[in-house]
Amino acid sequence: MTQANLELSPIGNCQVSALVDEAGGFVWGCIPRVDGDPVFCSLLNGDNRDEGVWRFELEGQVSATQHYVRNTPILVTRLEAEDGSALEIHDFAPRFERSGRMYRPVAYIRIVRPVAGAPRLRVGLAPMKNYGEGLAGTTNGTNHIRYMTGEQALRLSTDAPVGYILERRSYRVESDQHFFLGPDEPFVGNIRSELRRMEANTKKYWQHWVRGLHIPLEWQEEVIRAAIALKLCQHEETGAIVAALTTSIPEAPGSQRNWDYRYCWIRDSYYTVQALNRLGALDVLEKYLAYLRNIIDQARGGQIQPLYSVMGDAELHEFEAENLAGYRGNGPVRVGNAAYKQVQYDCYGQIVMPTAQAFFDTRLLRMADERDFEHLEEVGEAAWAKHDKPDAGLWEFRTRQEVHTYSAVMCWAACDRLSNVAGQLGKDDRAKLWKERAEAIRAKIDAEAWNEEGQHYGASFESDYLDASLLQMVELRYLKPDDERFLKTFEAVERDLRRGDHMLRYAAEDDFGAPETAFNVCTFWLIEALHLTGRSGEARQMFEAMLGHTTRSGLLSEDLDYETGELWGNFPQTYSLVGIINSAGHLSKSWSEVR
């Protein structure tokens, strides 16, 4: 068996998800939601990859190919054997409207269809419990198997031979077979007809959702695939958006930079809703705004922490899952994230900016009102109070604090946007107050972050090192792309942090030494900056190069080895997918050119 890799394809329904490897095996999937127990954990199980997996093994298999059903996350894997026999596996998590609400159960559906010859199949279904502590115990009936996992019991309902599955015995597949792994309750109805109906309804839902997107003319498939993956990263019940579907895929081999990303970072979510909003996916924005309103309501004195659980829990105690060896043996596997204890003051801007849209956008089912503005001003007060105070910064340094320029600019953005909102509500006195505060923060940034000797902004007020977040000063409307200060800063950042067609987030040593891999979203920030400063041809070339590094599923992880091109870091990474969408929007030809 080949070693674990990130050639993975996600399926999901905004309640649960699974990552499927190149041969059609479920190697990662958590229940009852994204931050739950990984019943499928083979991806992080070191060399023991026959446990924590759901795999269909074709006797004499010689090839496997995959594709998604167009504009959906329904994955089709075709397995072919040396004797010419073949079968197809259709994988999805059901999602469609039923009885006036969205049906998105804690369930996975797999449909196996023989398409050539007489394929012989072995079903290897071995879910685990308690982060790899052991295999789930089983009981069974005539047409089902019950798995006692740690979080909740699961039931496999199927028309395939249960005895063969339990014994992992191969058998001849002569007709379509249907598998529903879901809640521990009897499956109601004819499993064949019900699962086919669910597949058709799920296909219809996703294709209609994609139909409503405002996509660029060029790179349509890449943008659509990124948008679907971003939507799968939203926990629809609460509206929270996770940074990635996995934990502890290291940023580089042996680096110990292994973090649990199955939580809602205010920063990452801001970038996600910003990108999807540009495509017109208002449903994701609306649900996330509801999540933010709950966070703001619970905030003490407007104090916002960097991340929360998908249910809004503030405490995310970090520990190591000792029974999992890690991705390719690169432990530790961490659960929880101690970054929740940090102070990261950029989050205030990232709360205000998406919420501000709700005061202007009449398309929304629920527009924001004066009561929402009162709560939002509490966040603004915190931004004003903390704009020049040290924090851990957006890169979440664990052992040092500085006044980070990016955080200060985000605090400026919070005050600036609050001024706009106050004006919209006719509160001229509040608009004047917030504008004055924004101007005061700007004066502080220009005085403290500008390095006169180096002729560039620094990453922090206290030092003159550079980081890629300085390129966001244009995106945040703090500077214009032709501003001489931005051009000089861009020149310095590119000189220090660019590595060929890739970009480091920073080059200085941090808590774990010097970074070894490029940070993919920073490469997209570089692409955008190249375009905005008139180097569009170079930007297009670099964008195409980045697309060449995507998985077969069209996605990216967090990091990339800029020498070998291998992907590292958690997957799929929302930051990176946002970069695909935003860069395509910047660089694409206009639709008017073909009309």
N, C-alpha and C positions, 0 to 999 in steps of 0.2 A: 504494500500500500504506500502511495506517495505521501510525503510529509504534508502537514496542514498548510494551507495557503489561503489567500483572500480572494480567490476566484469563486466568489459566493454570490448567490442571487436571493434577494429577500422576497418573501411573500408575507402577507399580513392583512389585517382588517381594522387597524387602529385600536385594537384591544390586545391581541397577541400577534407575534410575528415569528418567523423562522428563517434561518439562513441555510440555503441549500447548496451543496457543493457540486462540482462539475459532473459527478456521476449520479446526482439525484438524491444524495443522502442529506437528511436533516442533521446538521452538525451543531446548530445553536438554536435554542428556543426556550423562552421562559414562560412560566405560568404563575399566577393567573393574569399577569401583565408583564410589561417589559422589564421591570425591576424585580421580578419574582425569581423563584428557584429555577435554574436552568435544567429542565428535565432532559433537554438535548444539550450536552456540554462537551461532545467529542472534540470540538474545536480547541478547547483548553485542557484536554485530558492527556496531553503529552503523547507517548507512544501507545497508550491504551485507548485506541480509537474505535474499538468494537463495542464500547459501552457509552451510553449517552448519545445514541444515534438511532435514526430510523432509515434503513436502507433497503432498497430492492436490488437484489443481486441476480443478474442474468447468467445462467450457466454458459461458459465459453464466451463471455463478453469480450469484444474487441474494440468497441468504440462507444462513445456517449456524446451526444450533441444536445444543445439546449436553445430554446428561444422563449420569449414571452408572447402570449397572445397579444395582438396589437393593442396598445394603449391601455394595458391592464397589468396588474402584478400576478396574473395567472401564468405559472411557469410550466412549460412542456419539455420534458426530458425524453429523448429517444435513445434506447439502449439496443445495440445490435450485437449478435453473436457470430462466431466463426462459421456456423452452419447456415447463415443467412436469416435466421429467425430474428425477430425484433418486436419490441413493445414500446409504447409511449406511456409516460406518467404525467398526469395533469395534477399540479399542486396549487392549492389556494386556501385562503382562510375566508369563509363566507362573509359577504358584506352586501346588504341590500335592504331596501325599505320593506317592512312587513308590519301589518297591523298598525300603521301610523307612526312607527318608530324604526330606527335603524337596527337591523339584526346583525350583530357582530359578536358572536359567542366566543368563549374560550375554546376554540375548536380548530382543527386542521382537517382538510379533506384531501384525499389522494385517490385518483381514479387511474387504474392500470388498464391499458387497452392493447391486446395483441394485434400487431399490424402486419406481420409477415411470419410464415413458417409456423413452427410449434415451439414457442419459447418455453424454457423451463426456468422457474423463478424461485428464489429463496427470499423470504421476508425477514429482515433483521430489525425487530423493534425492541429496543432496550433502553427505555427511559430511566433516568437516575433520580435520586432524591437528595436534598440537603447539600447542594453544591458538591456533588460527586462522592458523597459519603458511601453510597452503595446503590445497587440496582433496586428499582421499585419492585415490591412484592406483587404477585399476581394471583387472581382467582379468575375463573372463566365459566361461561355458560355455552350454550349451543352456538350462538352467533356473536359472542362478545368476549372480550378479555378486559378485566379490571386491573388497573395499575395503581398501587398505593404509593403515590409520590409524596414529597414532604409538604407541599403547600395544600394540595387537594387531590383527591382521587380522580383519575381519568378513566374513561371507558372507550375501548375500541369496538365500534360496531362495524360489522363487515359481512359481505356475502362470500368472502374467501374462506378456505378451510382453516378453522381456528386451530386444530391440532397441528397442522403443518407450521403455522406461525409460531406456536409455543415451542415447538421442537426445532425451529429453524431448518425445516426439511424442505428440499426443493420439490417442486411439483410442476406439472404441465399446465399452462394457462391457455384455456380454450375459449374463454369469453371474457368480457369486461369484468373487472373486479373493483369493488368500491370500499373505501376505508374512511370512517368518520371517527377521529379521535377527539373526544370532547368531554363534556360534563358527565359525571357518574350517574347517569339516569338512562332509562330505556329509550332507544331510538324509536320515534313514532313514525309509522308509515313505511312504505316500500323503499329500502335504502337505495336501490338503483335509480328509481324515478326521482326520488327526493334530491339525491346528490347531483343528478344531471340538471334538475331545475335550479338548484343552488348555483351551479356553475354558470348557467345561462344568465341568471339574475345578477350574479357578481360581475360577470363580463359586461352586462348592460350598465350597471352602476358606474364602473370605472370608465367605460368609454364615453358615457354622458358627462362625467366629471371632467375628463380631458377635453371634451368638445367645448366646454366653457372657458378654456384657458386662452389667453391672448399671447400666443407664442411668436417668436421672431421668425422671419422668413427662412433664415439659414439655421442649421443645426437643430431642426425640429425634433428629431428622435432623441437626441441627447438631452434637450431641455425637458421633454415630456417624461423621459425616464427619471431624470433628477427630481422633477416635481412629484411624481408618484412616490418615489422613495422618501422625499421630505414629508409627504402626507402620512406615510406609514410610521413616521417617527412621532406623530401626535397621538397622545393617549386621549381619545375622544371623550371619554367619560368626564374628564375635568378640563380638557383643552391644553394641558401641558404638552410641551414639545421636548423630547429628549435629544441630547447631543449626538448620540449614536445608539445602536441596538445592542452593543457588546460592552463587556468590561475587559480590561487588562490585556488587550493586544498591545504589545510594547511599541513605543515610538521608534526604537531601534533594538536589535538583538542584544541582550545582556545589559540593557541600559537601566533597568529597574524603573523606568518611566512607564509604569503600568497603572492605569487609572480606570475607575468605573465611571462610564459616561452615560449610564442609563437613568439620568436625572435631568431635570429642567434647569439649565443655566439661563438666567435672564439675558445674558449677552448673546448666546448662540440662538436663542429663540427669537430675539429681535432681528437678527440677520435672516433667519428663516422666514418669518412672516413678511419681512421687507421684500425678499425675493419672490415669494408666492403672491404677495399683493401686486407686484409688478405684472404678474401673469393673470391677475384677476381672480385668484382663488380666495375669495372673501370668506368662505366657510372656515378655513383654517384660522384666519385673522379673528373672526368673531368668537370662535371657541377659545382662542388664546386670550383675548381681551377679558373674557369671563374669568379665566384662570387668574389673570393679573388683578382683577378687581378683588378677588378673594385674598390674594397675597397682600394687596394694599390695605384691605380691611384689617388684616391680622397684624400688620406691621406696627411696631411700637414707636410712636413719634416719627413715623416716616422712614424708619431704619429698615433697609432692604438688604438681605444677604445675597451672595452670588448665585446660589442654586437652592432648589427645593426638590422634594420627591414629586412624582407625578400626581400624588394626592395632596400636595401642599405641605407635607411634613417638613419642619425646619431642621430637625436633627437627623443627620445621615452618618451615623457612627461608622467609622472605617475599620474593617478587620480583614484578615487574610483567610481565604478558603484553602485550608491545608490539604484537602483531598484532591485538589486539581493541580496538576504539574505546570500548567500554563501553556500558552501558544508555543509550539515547538520546544516545550520544556523551559521556556523563558518565564519563570514565575517572578514575583508572586501573583496570584489571582486575588485582586482586591474587591471587596464588597463594601459599598458605602463610599463616601468621599469626604475627607476631612476639610476640603476647601470650603465647606459650609461655614466653618468657623472664621474664615478670613474676612477682612474688609476689602472690598473691591468697589470703589466709588463710581466706576463707569456704569454700574447697574442702574443708577438713578436716571441717566439719560436714556438708557435702554428700556426703562419702564415708561418714561414720559412720551418718547417719540411714537411708538406704535399706538399708544392710547390717544395721543393728540388727533390721530386720523378720525377717531370716532366722534369728534366734535364737528367735523367738516363733511364727512362722507354720507350723503343721504341714501346711498344704496343699502346701508346696514339695517338689519332688522331692529337693532337696538342702538340708537345714537346716544352718545354720552350727554349728561346734563350737568346742571350747576352743582349738584351733590357730588358727582364724580370729580368735578373740578376742585371742589374743596379737599377731597382726599388726595388728588394729584398734587395740589399745592403743598401738602405735607411732605411728599416725596421731593418736591422742588426745594423746600426749606432745608431738607437734609443735604441736597446737592450743593446749595449755597453755603451751608456750614462746613462741608467737607471738601470743597473743590481744591483747596491748597494743603490738604492733610495727607500724610503718607498712607499708602495702602499696598496690597500685594500685587496690584496691577492685573491686567487682563491675562498675563501669562502665569499668574497664580504662584509666584515665588513663595516658598514655604518658610524660608529662613531670613528674609530681609524685607524691609519696606522702604519705599521712597514716594515722593510726590510724582506720580507718573503722568506724563503729558496727555496720554490718551484718556486717562480717567478725568483729568481736568477739562479736556475738550468735551467729554461727554457731559460733565456737569454744566459747562457752558451751554451745550445743546438743550439740556433739560430746561434751563432758565429761558433760553431763546424761544423754544417751542411753547412754553407756558405763556409767554408774552403774546404769541400768536393766538393761542386758545382764548386768553382773556379778551383780546380784541374781538374775536368772533362772538363772544358772549356779551359784548358791549360793556365790559368792565374796564374802562379806560384807565382808572387809577391802578388796577392790578397789572394791566398791560405795561404801563409806564414803569412800575416797580420791577417787574421781571426783566424788562429790557435794560434797565439800569444795572441790574445784577449781572446780566449776561455781559454787558460792556465792561463791568469791573473784573469779571473773571478773564475776559479776553486780555485786558491790560496786564493782569497778573501772569498769564501764560506767555505773552509776548515779552515780558520783562524777565521772567525766570527760566523759560524753556529755550529761548533763542540763544544760540552759541555764537557770539560775535566773531570769535577767532576762527571757528570752523565754518561759519556762515551757513548754519542749518539749525533746525529745532533738534533738541535732544530728546531721548526717550523719557527722561525725568528731569526735574528741576535741579537735582543735586549732582548730576553727572552728565557727561557729554556722549555716552554711548548711544547707539542708534538701534531702533527696532522697526519692524515693518508696519506697525500700527500707525506710524506717522503718515503713511500714504492715505490713511482714511480721513485726513483733514479736509480733503476736497469733497469726499462723499458726504461728510457731515455738514457741509456748507460753511465750515470755518474759514477756509481759504478758497479762492478760485484757481482753476488749473493754470492760469497764466500769471499768477502772483509770483513775483521773483523769489519770495521766501520759500514757496512750495517748490519751485523749480530747483533751487539750490539744495533744499532738503532731499528732494527726489534723487538728485545727482549723487548726494552723499550716501543715501540708503542703498541705491543700486550698486555703487562702488563697493560698499562694505558687505552687503548681504546677498547679492546675486551670485549664484553658482550655475553658470551656463544658462539653461532655460528654467531654472528653479530659484526659489527664494527661501532663505532662512528667516525665522521670526526675529532672531537676534544671534549674534556671534559670540557675545560675552559668555563666560562660564556662569552657570547657575548652581542650584543646590545639588545637581547630579553631574556637574562637569559641563563641557562644551557640547552644544547640540550636534548630533551626528547626521540628522536627516533634514530635508526641506519640509516646511510646513505648507501643505497644499493651498490653503486659502490665501497665504501670503503671496504665493506665485500668482494667483488670480488677482490680488490687489495690484501686483506689479503689472499685469496685463492691462488692467483698467487704467493705471497711471500712464502707461505707454500710449494708450489710445487717446487719453484726454490731453496729453501734451504733444500730440501731433505725430506720433510714431505708430500709426495704426497698422502699417504693413508688418512691422516687427511684432506688434501685439497679436495679429492674426496668426503669424507663424508660431508664436509661443503657445497660443491657445490650441492650435491644432496639435502641437507636440504634447500638451497636457491631455488632450482627449485620447491620444495614443497610449496613455498610461492607464486608462480606465479598464475595469474588469470587463469580461464579456457581457456582463449585465449592465454596462454603461456607467458604473459608479466608481467612487474613489473612497479611500480611507483618509485618515488624518495626515499621514506623513508619507514621504517618498525618499528612498535612497537616491540621491542625485547622481551617484556614480553608476549604479546598477539598474536603476529604474524600478526596483522592487517596492511594492506598497507595504507600509507598516502603519501601526496605530489603529484605533477603533474604527469599526465599519458598520454600515456606511456612515460617513461623517457629514453631518448637516452643513458645517462650514464649507466643506469642499464642494458639496452639491450646490450650495448657494453661489459659489464661485462660477460654476458652469453656467447657471442661469443668468447671472449678472453679466458675465463676459460675453455670452452669446447676444444678450440684449444690446450691449454697447457696440459690438462689432458687426452685427448682421446688416445686410442690405435691407433697405426698406421694402415693405410690401408694395408700395406705390411703384416700384421699379418693374413689377411684373403685371400690374393691373392695366 
